[in-house]
Amino acid sequence: MADAGKPTQTRRAKQRALCIAAGPGEVDLSELTELLRTAGVASVGEMQQRRPDPDPDRYFGKGKLADLKREVKERGANLIACDDELLPRQERNLEEAVGVPVIDRTAIILDIFADHAATAEGKLQVELAQLQYNLARMRGLWTHLERLGAGASAGIGTRGPGETQIETDRRLARDRITALKRRLARTKGTRATMRAERERAHLPTVALAGYTNAGKSTLLNALTGSEAGVADRLFHTLDPTTRQFLVGGRTYLLTDTVGFIRKLPHELVDSFAATLEEALEADLIVHMVDASMPEDELVDRLAAVDGVLAEIGAAEVPRLLALNKIDAVSEDRRRELSFRHRRAVQLSAETGEGLEDLRAAIETAFLRTLRPMELLVPYEEGGRLSELHDVAGELDREDTAEGVRVKARVPAGSVMRFERFAVNGDGASPSE
């Protein structure tokens, strides 16, 4: 019975992680530390081992494990966080050698995604990614049952219950993965229908892409006047958010996508295609980066996003670089950024500085894709004129006896809709 006057301790002790990495060079573990912070875990230190490749059985070499165990004790850590995705045997052997739980980079990211997913589709995607990740790790969950059947003298009826349960769980997990993929495929079909509706409206689409926490949601709010959730944490946005905004009299659709990181787990590239597809289908990608970070880190993060965009097939989509958080940068650094990234737009989504420059750059990038057309639209086709206004913005029009003669710059995807009204070089309509 608890002593009178002493509150019962019901809350779990705060997790304190020691961050580890192994490889041929020094690894920047600041991103892993930030991932842990987002997951609610404190970082109490780090340890790295220089070696060509991590040990295939224990991640660290045998000689380094004693140092790791001592460091865990001295730092008061109750968790080890690894900057790489561990093989199941590496995770198991590392835990046995050091005596505290081990979690790898992928598991941390999945935990964050599970906490942040808000929509039904986002939750399905998280569950699918977790099942795919855990499928190969199920053996460890049934070690205690396997031991019942260990040894040649084990009695009849005691051999293999663990293996039987493992196979049962694996089959159930595979069945669930298949079901989730079917449901996500239906969701993808619905999303494709919504995208087709947008394409029929032929509104130009702009996707915000960039390293997580670069300020994409803040920029979405600043450009569109929306109130999308914003927070200083990684992966705050998991589900795509699309809003309209006006530039030069033309309506654009702006979509905020999931944040990128180094070494994005392949389960997430596959499972979170919903938000990444918006970048693939966009007319323009605004690639945002935090301008307040050191140049070498900025370049690394640009490369991380470029790599993922290439992986999903969006490498050829036109791109505009936006250097955000410029309000936190000195004048000397601004000049350096102007020299190093000549075509980039410098802005602050927080203060509004540079937003007009960004709008102008978006319009310029889009105008490059337009095709000039001269049309003669009969008066009875007045609805087509309205559509033309939507996709082309401002028109040069003249009312004639035959109909409305129009000069406009039309998006490439809309040209086919209006070609039958095109005027030939002699001033005649093709139907004449």
C-alpha positions as a Markdown table, in Angstrom:
| # | Residue | x | y | z |
|---|---|---|---|---|
| 1 | Met | 0.0 | 0.0 | 0.0 |
| 2 | Ala | 1.3 | 3.4 | -0.9 |
| 3 | Asp | 2.5 | 5.7 | 1.9 |
| 4 | Ala | -0.1 | 8.3 | 2.9 |
| 5 | Gly | 0.6 | 11.7 | 1.4 |
| 6 | Lys | 2.8 | 10.3 | -1.4 |
| 7 | Pro | 1.3 | 10.5 | -4.9 |
| 8 | Thr | 1.2 | 7.3 | -6.8 |
| 9 | Gln | 3.6 | 7.5 | -9.8 |
| 10 | Thr | 1.5 | 6.6 | -12.9 |
| 11 | Arg | 3.4 | 8.4 | -15.7 |
| 12 | Arg | 6.1 | 6.5 | -17.6 |
| 13 | Ala | 9.6 | 7.9 | -17.0 |
| 14 | Lys | 10.7 | 10.2 | -19.8 |
| 15 | Gln | 12.8 | 8.4 | -22.5 |
| 16 | Arg | 16.4 | 9.4 | -22.8 |
| 17 | Ala | 18.1 | 8.3 | -25.9 |
| 18 | Leu | 21.8 | 7.9 | -26.8 |
| 19 | Cys | 22.2 | 8.5 | -30.5 |
| 20 | Ile | 24.5 | 6.2 | -32.5 |
| 21 | Ala | 25.9 | 6.0 | -36.0 |
| 22 | Ala | 28.5 | 3.9 | -37.9 |
| 23 | Gly | 30.2 | 4.7 | -41.2 |
| 24 | Pro | 33.3 | 5.7 | -42.9 |
| 25 | Gly | 32.9 | 9.4 | -42.0 |
| 26 | Glu | 31.5 | 11.7 | -39.4 |
| 27 | Val | 27.7 | 11.7 | -39.4 |
| 28 | Asp | 25.6 | 14.8 | -38.5 |
| 29 | Leu | 23.2 | 13.5 | -35.9 |
| 30 | Ser | 21.2 | 16.8 | -35.5 |
| 31 | Glu | 18.4 | 15.5 | -37.7 |
| 32 | Leu | 18.1 | 12.3 | -35.6 |
| 33 | Thr | 18.0 | 14.5 | -32.5 |
| 34 | Glu | 15.2 | 16.6 | -34.0 |
| 35 | Leu | 13.3 | 13.4 | -34.9 |
| 36 | Leu | 13.6 | 12.2 | -31.3 |
| 37 | Arg | 12.5 | 15.6 | -30.0 |
| 38 | Thr | 9.4 | 15.5 | -32.3 |
| 39 | Ala | 8.6 | 12.0 | -30.9 |
| 40 | Gly | 8.9 | 13.3 | -27.3 |
| 41 | Val | 12.3 | 11.7 | -26.5 |
| 42 | Ala | 15.2 | 13.5 | -25.0 |
| 43 | Ser | 18.7 | 13.1 | -26.5 |
| 44 | Val | 21.5 | 12.7 | -23.9 |
| 45 | Gly | 24.5 | 12.3 | -26.1 |
| 46 | Glu | 25.9 | 10.5 | -29.1 |
| 47 | Met | 28.5 | 7.9 | -30.1 |
| 48 | Gln | 29.9 | 7.1 | -33.5 |
| 49 | Gln | 32.2 | 4.4 | -34.9 |
| 50 | Arg | 34.3 | 5.0 | -38.0 |
| 51 | Arg | 34.3 | 1.8 | -40.1 |
| 52 | Pro | 33.7 | 1.1 | -43.8 |
| 53 | Asp | 30.3 | -0.4 | -43.1 |
| 54 | Pro | 28.2 | -1.1 | -40.0 |
| 55 | Asp | 28.8 | -4.6 | -38.4 |
| 56 | Pro | 26.3 | -6.9 | -40.1 |
| 57 | Asp | 25.4 | -8.6 | -36.8 |
| 58 | Arg | 25.6 | -5.9 | -34.1 |
| 59 | Tyr | 25.9 | -2.6 | -36.0 |
| 60 | Phe | 28.9 | -1.6 | -33.9 |
| 61 | Gly | 32.0 | -3.8 | -33.7 |
| 62 | Lys | 32.4 | -6.0 | -30.7 |
| 63 | Gly | 35.2 | -3.8 | -29.3 |
| 64 | Lys | 32.9 | -0.8 | -29.4 |
| 65 | Leu | 30.0 | -2.4 | -27.6 |
| 66 | Ala | 31.7 | -2.2 | -24.2 |
| 67 | Asp | 32.2 | 1.5 | -24.7 |
| 68 | Leu | 28.6 | 1.9 | -25.7 |
| 69 | Lys | 27.3 | 0.1 | -22.7 |
| 70 | Arg | 29.5 | 2.3 | -20.4 |
| 71 | Glu | 28.3 | 5.4 | -22.2 |
| 72 | Val | 24.7 | 4.4 | -21.8 |
| 73 | Lys | 25.2 | 4.0 | -18.0 |
| 74 | Glu | 27.1 | 7.3 | -17.6 |
| 75 | Arg | 24.6 | 9.3 | -19.6 |
| 76 | Gly | 21.6 | 7.8 | -17.8 |
| 77 | Ala | 20.1 | 6.7 | -21.2 |
| 78 | Asn | 17.3 | 4.2 | -21.2 |
| 79 | Leu | 17.1 | 3.9 | -25.0 |
| 80 | Ile | 19.5 | 3.7 | -28.0 |
| 81 | Ala | 18.5 | 5.5 | -31.2 |
| 82 | Cys | 20.3 | 4.5 | -34.4 |
| 83 | Asp | 20.6 | 6.8 | -37.4 |
| 84 | Asp | 20.2 | 3.9 | -39.9 |
| 85 | Glu | 17.6 | 1.3 | -40.4 |
| 86 | Leu | 18.7 | -1.8 | -38.5 |
| 87 | Leu | 18.4 | -5.4 | -39.7 |
| 88 | Pro | 16.3 | -7.4 | -37.2 |
| 89 | Arg | 19.3 | -9.3 | -36.0 |
| 90 | Gln | 21.3 | -6.1 | -35.5 |
| 91 | Glu | 18.6 | -4.7 | -33.4 |
| 92 | Arg | 18.2 | -7.9 | -31.4 |
| 93 | Asn | 22.0 | -8.4 | -30.8 |
| 94 | Leu | 22.5 | -4.8 | -29.9 |
| 95 | Glu | 19.8 | -4.9 | -27.3 |
| 96 | Glu | 21.3 | -8.0 | -25.7 |
| 97 | Ala | 24.8 | -6.6 | -25.7 |
| 98 | Val | 23.9 | -3.2 | -24.1 |
| 99 | Gly | 20.8 | -4.1 | -22.0 |
| 100 | Val | 18.5 | -1.3 | -23.1 |
| 101 | Pro | 15.9 | -1.1 | -25.9 |
| 102 | Val | 17.1 | -0.1 | -29.4 |
| 103 | Ile | 15.1 | 1.8 | -31.9 |
| 104 | Asp | 16.2 | 2.7 | -35.4 |
| 105 | Arg | 15.6 | 5.7 | -37.6 |
| 106 | Thr | 12.7 | 4.2 | -39.5 |
| 107 | Ala | 10.8 | 3.2 | -36.4 |
| 108 | Ile | 11.1 | 6.7 | -35.0 |
| 109 | Ile | 9.7 | 8.2 | -38.2 |
| 110 | Leu | 6.9 | 5.7 | -38.3 |
| 111 | Asp | 6.0 | 6.6 | -34.7 |
| 112 | Ile | 5.9 | 10.3 | -35.6 |
| 113 | Phe | 3.8 | 9.6 | -38.7 |
| 114 | Ala | 1.3 | 7.5 | -36.6 |
| 115 | Asp | 1.0 | 10.4 | -34.1 |
| 116 | His | 0.5 | 13.1 | -36.8 |
| 117 | Ala | -1.8 | 11.3 | -39.3 |
| 118 | Ala | -5.2 | 13.0 | -39.2 |
| 119 | Thr | -7.3 | 11.8 | -42.1 |
| 120 | Ala | -8.6 | 8.3 | -42.7 |
| 121 | Glu | -6.2 | 7.9 | -45.7 |
| 122 | Gly | -3.2 | 9.1 | -43.7 |
| 123 | Lys | -3.9 | 6.6 | -40.9 |
| 124 | Leu | -4.2 | 3.8 | -43.5 |
| 125 | Gln | -0.9 | 4.7 | -45.0 |
| 126 | Val | 0.8 | 4.7 | -41.6 |
| 127 | Glu | -0.6 | 1.3 | -40.7 |
| 128 | Leu | 0.6 | -0.1 | -44.0 |
| 129 | Ala | 4.1 | 1.3 | -43.6 |
| 130 | Gln | 4.2 | -0.1 | -40.0 |
| 131 | Leu | 3.1 | -3.5 | -41.0 |
| 132 | Gln | 5.6 | -3.7 | -43.9 |
| 133 | Tyr | 8.4 | -2.6 | -41.5 |
| 134 | Asn | 7.4 | -5.0 | -38.7 |
| 135 | Leu | 6.8 | -8.1 | -40.9 |
| 136 | Ala | 10.4 | -9.1 | -40.9 |
| 137 | Arg | 10.7 | -8.4 | -37.1 |
| 138 | Met | 8.0 | -10.6 | -35.9 |
| 139 | Arg | 10.3 | -13.4 | -34.9 |
| 140 | Gly | 11.6 | -11.5 | -32.0 |
| 141 | Leu | 8.1 | -11.1 | -30.5 |
| 142 | Trp | 7.8 | -14.8 | -30.0 |
| 143 | Thr | 11.3 | -15.7 | -28.7 |
| 144 | His | 9.9 | -16.8 | -25.4 |
| 145 | Leu | 7.6 | -19.3 | -27.1 |
| 146 | Glu | 10.4 | -20.6 | -29.3 |
| 147 | Arg | 12.4 | -21.5 | -26.2 |
| 148 | Leu | 9.7 | -23.9 | -25.1 |
| 149 | Gly | 10.7 | -26.1 | -28.0 |
| 150 | Ala | 14.5 | -25.8 | -27.6 |
| 151 | Gly | 16.7 | -28.8 | -27.1 |
| 152 | Ala | 16.7 | -32.4 | -28.3 |
| 153 | Ser | 14.9 | -33.5 | -25.1 |
| 154 | Ala | 11.9 | -31.3 | -25.5 |
| 155 | Gly | 8.7 | -33.3 | -25.0 |
| 156 | Ile | 6.1 | -34.0 | -27.6 |
| 157 | Gly | 3.7 | -31.1 | -28.1 |
| 158 | Thr | 6.3 | -28.5 | -26.9 |
| 159 | Arg | 8.3 | -28.2 | -30.2 |
| 160 | Gly | 7.6 | -25.2 | -32.4 |
| 161 | Pro | 4.7 | -23.3 | -30.9 |
| 162 | Gly | 6.6 | -20.1 | -31.4 |
| 163 | Glu | 7.2 | -20.8 | -35.0 |
| 164 | Thr | 3.5 | -21.7 | -35.5 |
| 165 | Gln | 2.4 | -18.4 | -33.9 |
| 166 | Ile | 5.0 | -16.5 | -36.0 |
| 167 | Glu | 3.7 | -17.9 | -39.2 |
| 168 | Thr | 0.1 | -17.2 | -38.2 |
| 169 | Asp | 0.9 | -13.6 | -37.4 |
| 170 | Arg | 2.8 | -13.2 | -40.6 |
| 171 | Arg | -0.1 | -14.6 | -42.6 |
| 172 | Leu | -2.5 | -12.2 | -40.8 |
| 173 | Ala | -0.1 | -9.3 | -41.4 |
| 174 | Arg | 0.2 | -10.1 | -45.1 |
| 175 | Asp | -3.6 | -10.4 | -45.4 |
| 176 | Arg | -4.0 | -7.0 | -43.7 |
| 177 | Ile | -1.3 | -5.5 | -46.0 |
| 178 | Thr | -3.2 | -6.8 | -49.0 |
| 179 | Ala | -6.5 | -5.3 | -47.7 |
| 180 | Leu | -4.9 | -2.0 | -46.9 |
| 181 | Lys | -3.4 | -1.8 | -50.4 |
| 182 | Arg | -6.8 | -2.4 | -51.9 |
| 183 | Arg | -8.4 | 0.3 | -49.7 |
| 184 | Leu | -5.6 | 2.8 | -50.6 |
| 185 | Ala | -6.0 | 1.9 | -54.3 |
| 186 | Arg | -9.7 | 2.9 | -54.0 |
| 187 | Thr | -8.7 | 6.1 | -52.3 |
| 188 | Lys | -6.2 | 6.7 | -55.0 |
| 189 | Gly | -9.0 | 6.3 | -57.6 |
| 190 | Thr | -11.1 | 8.9 | -55.7 |
| 191 | Arg | -8.1 | 11.2 | -55.6 |
| 192 | Ala | -7.6 | 10.7 | -59.3 |
| 193 | Thr | -11.2 | 11.7 | -59.9 |
| 194 | Met | -10.8 | 14.8 | -57.9 |
| 195 | Arg | -7.6 | 15.6 | -59.8 |
| 196 | Ala | -9.4 | 15.1 | -63.1 |
| 197 | Glu | -12.1 | 17.6 | -62.0 |
| 198 | Arg | -9.4 | 20.1 | -61.3 |
| 199 | Glu | -7.8 | 19.4 | -64.6 |
| 200 | Arg | -11.1 | 19.9 | -66.4 |
| 201 | Ala | -11.1 | 23.3 | -64.8 |
| 202 | His | -7.5 | 23.6 | -66.1 |
| 203 | Leu | -6.3 | 25.6 | -63.1 |
| 204 | Pro | -2.5 | 25.6 | -63.0 |
| 205 | Thr | -1.2 | 23.7 | -60.0 |
| 206 | Val | 1.8 | 24.5 | -57.8 |
| 207 | Ala | 3.2 | 22.0 | -55.2 |
| 208 | Leu | 5.2 | 23.1 | -52.2 |
| 209 | Ala | 8.0 | 20.6 | -51.6 |
| 210 | Gly | 11.0 | 20.9 | -49.3 |
| 211 | Tyr | 12.7 | 19.6 | -46.2 |
| 212 | Thr | 10.4 | 19.1 | -43.3 |
| 213 | Asn | 10.0 | 22.2 | -41.1 |
| 214 | Ala | 11.1 | 24.5 | -44.0 |
| 215 | Gly | 7.9 | 26.6 | -43.6 |
| 216 | Lys | 5.7 | 25.2 | -46.3 |
| 217 | Ser | 2.5 | 25.3 | -44.3 |
| 218 | Thr | 3.2 | 28.9 | -43.2 |
| 219 | Leu | 3.7 | 29.9 | -46.9 |
| 220 | Leu | 0.5 | 28.1 | -47.9 |
| 221 | Asn | -1.4 | 30.3 | -45.3 |
| 222 | Ala | 0.4 | 33.4 | -46.4 |
| 223 | Leu | -0.4 | 33.0 | -50.1 |
| 224 | Thr | -3.9 | 31.7 | -49.8 |
| 225 | Gly | -5.2 | 33.2 | -46.5 |
| 226 | Ser | -6.0 | 29.7 | -45.2 |
| 227 | Glu | -5.4 | 28.5 | -41.7 |
| 228 | Ala | -3.6 | 25.2 | -42.3 |
| 229 | Gly | -2.0 | 23.9 | -39.1 |
| 230 | Val | 1.5 | 25.1 | -38.4 |
| 231 | Ala | 3.9 | 23.8 | -35.7 |
| 232 | Asp | 7.7 | 23.8 | -35.1 |
| 233 | Arg | 8.0 | 20.0 | -35.4 |
| 234 | Leu | 9.0 | 17.6 | -38.1 |
| 235 | Phe | 6.3 | 16.1 | -40.4 |
| 236 | His | 3.6 | 18.4 | -39.1 |
| 237 | Thr | 1.9 | 18.0 | -42.5 |
| 238 | Leu | 1.2 | 14.4 | -43.7 |
| 239 | Asp | -1.9 | 14.8 | -45.8 |
| 240 | Pro | -1.9 | 17.1 | -48.8 |
| 241 | Thr | -3.7 | 20.4 | -48.3 |
| 242 | Thr | -4.8 | 22.3 | -51.5 |
| 243 | Arg | -6.0 | 25.9 | -51.6 |
| 244 | Gln | -6.6 | 28.5 | -54.3 |
| 245 | Phe | -4.7 | 31.8 | -54.8 |
| 246 | Leu | -4.6 | 34.5 | -57.4 |
| 247 | Val | -1.6 | 35.8 | -59.4 |
| 248 | Gly | -2.0 | 38.3 | -62.2 |
| 249 | Gly | -5.8 | 37.7 | -62.5 |
| 250 | Arg | -5.3 | 33.9 | -62.8 |
| 251 | Thr | -6.4 | 31.3 | -60.2 |
| 252 | Tyr | -3.8 | 28.8 | -59.1 |
| 253 | Leu | -4.1 | 25.7 | -56.9 |
| 254 | Leu | -1.4 | 25.5 | -54.2 |
| 255 | Thr | -0.7 | 22.2 | -52.5 |
| 256 | Asp | 1.3 | 21.6 | -49.3 |
| 257 | Thr | 3.1 | 18.2 | -49.4 |
| 258 | Val | 4.8 | 16.0 | -46.8 |
| 259 | Gly | 8.2 | 17.2 | -45.7 |
| 260 | Phe | 11.3 | 15.4 | -46.9 |
| 261 | Ile | 14.3 | 14.2 | -45.0 |
| 262 | Arg | 17.6 | 12.4 | -45.6 |
| 263 | Lys | 17.4 | 8.6 | -46.0 |
| 264 | Leu | 13.6 | 8.6 | -46.3 |
| 265 | Pro | 12.6 | 5.0 | -45.6 |
| 266 | His | 11.4 | 3.2 | -48.7 |
| 267 | Glu | 8.2 | 2.1 | -46.9 |
| 268 | Leu | 7.3 | 5.7 | -46.7 |
| 269 | Val | 8.1 | 6.6 | -50.3 |
| 270 | Asp | 5.7 | 3.8 | -51.3 |
| 271 | Ser | 3.0 | 4.3 | -48.6 |
| 272 | Phe | 2.9 | 8.0 | -48.7 |
| 273 | Ala | 2.5 | 8.4 | -52.4 |
| 274 | Ala | -0.7 | 10.3 | -51.8 |
| 275 | Thr | 0.9 | 13.5 | -50.8 |
| 276 | Leu | 4.0 | 13.0 | -53.1 |
| 277 | Glu | 1.7 | 12.5 | -56.1 |
| 278 | Glu | 0.7 | 16.1 | -55.9 |
| 279 | Ala | 4.3 | 17.1 | -56.6 |
| 280 | Leu | 4.4 | 14.6 | -59.5 |
| 281 | Glu | 1.2 | 16.0 | -61.1 |
| 282 | Ala | 2.0 | 19.7 | -60.5 |
| 283 | Asp | 2.8 | 22.3 | -63.3 |
| 284 | Leu | 5.4 | 23.8 | -61.0 |
| 285 | Ile | 7.2 | 22.7 | -57.8 |
| 286 | Val | 8.2 | 25.5 | -55.4 |
| 287 | His | 11.2 | 23.9 | -53.6 |
| 288 | Met | 11.4 | 25.6 | -50.2 |
| 289 | Val | 14.5 | 25.5 | -48.0 |
| 290 | Asp | 15.4 | 27.2 | -44.7 |
| 291 | Ala | 17.9 | 30.0 | -45.7 |
| 292 | Ser | 19.0 | 30.5 | -42.1 |
| 293 | Met | 21.0 | 27.2 | -41.9 |
| 294 | Pro | 24.7 | 26.9 | -42.9 |
| 295 | Glu | 25.4 | 26.7 | -46.6 |
| 296 | Asp | 26.7 | 23.1 | -46.5 |
| 297 | Glu | 23.6 | 21.9 | -44.6 |
| 298 | Leu | 21.4 | 23.9 | -47.0 |
| 299 | Val | 23.0 | 22.1 | -50.0 |
| 300 | Asp | 22.6 | 18.7 | -48.3 |
| 301 | Arg | 18.9 | 19.3 | -47.8 |
| 302 | Leu | 18.4 | 20.5 | -51.4 |
| 303 | Ala | 20.0 | 17.3 | -52.5 |
| 304 | Ala | 17.8 | 15.2 | -50.2 |
| 305 | Val | 14.6 | 16.7 | -51.7 |
| 306 | Asp | 16.0 | 16.4 | -55.3 |
| 307 | Gly | 16.7 | 12.7 | -54.6 |
| 308 | Val | 13.2 | 11.9 | -53.4 |
| 309 | Leu | 11.6 | 13.9 | -56.3 |
| 310 | Ala | 13.7 | 11.9 | -58.7 |
| 311 | Glu | 12.6 | 8.6 | -57.0 |
| 312 | Ile | 8.9 | 9.4 | -57.4 |
| 313 | Gly | 9.4 | 10.5 | -61.1 |
| 314 | Ala | 9.0 | 14.2 | -60.6 |
| 315 | Ala | 12.6 | 15.2 | -61.6 |
| 316 | Glu | 11.4 | 16.8 | -64.9 |
| 317 | Val | 8.6 | 18.9 | -63.3 |
| 318 | Pro | 9.6 | 22.7 | -63.6 |
| 319 | Arg | 11.0 | 23.9 | -60.3 |
| 320 | Leu | 11.4 | 27.2 | -58.5 |
| 321 | Leu | 13.8 | 27.6 | -55.5 |
| 322 | Ala | 12.4 | 29.6 | -52.6 |
| 323 | Leu | 14.8 | 30.5 | -49.8 |
| 324 | Asn | 12.5 | 31.0 | -46.8 |
| 325 | Lys | 13.2 | 32.5 | -43.3 |
| 326 | Ile | 15.2 | 35.2 | -44.8 |
| 327 | Asp | 14.2 | 37.5 | -41.9 |
| 328 | Ala | 16.7 | 35.4 | -39.8 |
| 329 | Val | 19.6 | 36.0 | -42.1 |
| 330 | Ser | 22.2 | 38.8 | -42.0 |
| 331 | Glu | 22.7 | 41.2 | -45.0 |
| 332 | Asp | 26.1 | 39.6 | -45.7 |
| 333 | Arg | 24.4 | 36.2 | -45.9 |
| 334 | Arg | 21.7 | 37.5 | -48.1 |
| 335 | Arg | 24.3 | 38.7 | -50.6 |
| 336 | Glu | 26.0 | 35.4 | -50.4 |
| 337 | Leu | 22.8 | 33.5 | -51.1 |
| 338 | Ser | 22.0 | 35.8 | -54.0 |
| 339 | Phe | 25.4 | 35.0 | -55.5 |
| 340 | Arg | 25.2 | 31.2 | -54.8 |
| 341 | His | 21.6 | 30.7 | -55.8 |
| 342 | Arg | 21.0 | 33.3 | -58.5 |
| 343 | Arg | 17.6 | 32.2 | -59.7 |
| 344 | Ala | 16.1 | 31.7 | -56.2 |
| 345 | Val | 13.5 | 33.9 | -54.5 |
| 346 | Gln | 14.4 | 35.1 | -51.0 |
| 347 | Leu | 11.4 | 35.4 | -48.8 |
| 348 | Ser | 9.9 | 35.2 | -45.3 |
| 349 | Ala | 6.6 | 33.4 | -45.1 |
| 350 | Glu | 6.3 | 34.6 | -41.5 |
| 351 | Thr | 6.7 | 38.3 | -42.1 |
| 352 | Gly | 5.5 | 38.5 | -45.7 |
| 353 | Glu | 8.8 | 39.8 | -47.1 |
| 354 | Gly | 9.4 | 38.6 | -50.7 |
| 355 | Leu | 6.0 | 37.2 | -51.2 |
| 356 | Glu | 5.3 | 39.5 | -54.2 |
| 357 | Asp | 8.6 | 38.4 | -55.7 |
| 358 | Leu | 7.5 | 34.8 | -55.3 |
| 359 | Arg | 4.1 | 35.5 | -56.9 |
| 360 | Ala | 5.8 | 37.2 | -59.8 |
| 361 | Ala | 8.3 | 34.2 | -60.2 |
| 362 | Ile | 5.4 | 31.7 | -60.1 |
| 363 | Glu | 3.6 | 33.7 | -62.8 |
| 364 | Thr | 6.7 | 34.0 | -65.0 |
| 365 | Ala | 7.4 | 30.2 | -64.7 |
| 366 | Phe | 3.9 | 29.4 | -65.7 |
| 367 | Leu | 3.8 | 31.9 | -68.6 |
| 368 | Arg | 6.7 | 30.1 | -70.1 |
| 369 | Thr | 4.5 | 27.0 | -70.6 |
| 370 | Leu | 1.7 | 28.9 | -72.4 |
| 371 | Arg | 1.0 | 28.7 | -76.1 |
| 372 | Pro | -0.3 | 31.7 | -78.1 |
| 373 | Met | -3.6 | 31.1 | -79.9 |
| 374 | Glu | -5.8 | 33.2 | -82.1 |
| 375 | Leu | -9.4 | 32.0 | -82.0 |
| 376 | Leu | -12.8 | 32.9 | -83.5 |
| 377 | Val | -15.5 | 31.8 | -81.1 |
| 378 | Pro | -19.1 | 31.8 | -82.4 |
| 379 | Tyr | -21.5 | 33.8 | -80.2 |
| 380 | Glu | -23.5 | 30.7 | -79.5 |
| 381 | Glu | -20.4 | 29.2 | -77.8 |
| 382 | Gly | -20.3 | 31.8 | -75.1 |
| 383 | Gly | -19.6 | 29.1 | -72.5 |
| 384 | Arg | -16.3 | 28.5 | -74.2 |
| 385 | Leu | -15.3 | 32.1 | -73.7 |
| 386 | Ser | -15.9 | 31.8 | -70.0 |
| 387 | Glu | -13.7 | 28.6 | -69.9 |
| 388 | Leu | -11.0 | 30.4 | -71.9 |
| 389 | His | -11.0 | 33.2 | -69.4 |
| 390 | Asp | -10.5 | 30.7 | -66.6 |
| 391 | Val | -7.5 | 29.0 | -68.2 |
| 392 | Ala | -5.9 | 32.0 | -70.0 |
| 393 | Gly | -6.6 | 34.9 | -67.7 |
| 394 | Glu | -6.7 | 38.2 | -69.5 |
| 395 | Leu | -7.8 | 38.1 | -73.2 |
| 396 | Asp | -7.5 | 40.4 | -76.2 |
| 397 | Arg | -11.0 | 40.1 | -77.7 |
| 398 | Glu | -12.8 | 41.8 | -80.6 |
| 399 | Asp | -16.5 | 41.4 | -81.5 |
| 400 | Thr | -17.1 | 40.7 | -85.2 |
| 401 | Ala | -20.0 | 39.6 | -87.3 |
| 402 | Glu | -18.9 | 36.0 | -87.3 |
| 403 | Gly | -18.2 | 35.8 | -83.5 |
| 404 | Val | -15.6 | 36.9 | -80.9 |
| 405 | Arg | -12.1 | 37.0 | -82.2 |
| 406 | Val | -9.7 | 36.3 | -79.3 |
| 407 | Lys | -6.0 | 36.3 | -78.8 |
| 408 | Ala | -4.9 | 34.4 | -75.8 |
| 409 | Arg | -2.0 | 32.4 | -74.3 |
| 410 | Val | -3.4 | 29.0 | -73.4 |
| 411 | Pro | -1.9 | 26.3 | -71.1 |
| 412 | Ala | -0.5 | 23.4 | -73.2 |
| 413 | Gly | -2.9 | 21.0 | -71.6 |
| 414 | Ser | -5.9 | 23.1 | -72.7 |
| 415 | Val | -4.9 | 23.7 | -76.3 |
| 416 | Met | -6.9 | 20.7 | -77.6 |
| 417 | Arg | -10.1 | 22.1 | -76.1 |
| 418 | Phe | -10.0 | 25.2 | -78.3 |
| 419 | Glu | -8.2 | 24.1 | -81.4 |
| 420 | Arg | -11.4 | 23.9 | -83.4 |
| 421 | Phe | -11.8 | 27.6 | -83.0 |
| 422 | Ala | -8.3 | 28.4 | -84.2 |
| 423 | Val | -7.9 | 31.0 | -86.9 |
| 424 | Asn | -5.7 | 30.1 | -89.9 |
| 425 | Gly | -3.0 | 32.4 | -91.2 |
| 426 | Asp | -5.4 | 33.9 | -93.8 |
| 427 | Gly | -7.8 | 35.0 | -91.0 |
| 428 | Ala | -10.3 | 32.2 | -91.7 |
| 429 | Ser | -11.6 | 29.7 | -89.2 |
| 430 | Pro | -10.6 | 26.1 | -89.9 |
| 431 | Ser | -14.3 | 25.2 | -90.5 |
| 432 | Glu | -14.6 | 27.8 | -93.3 |
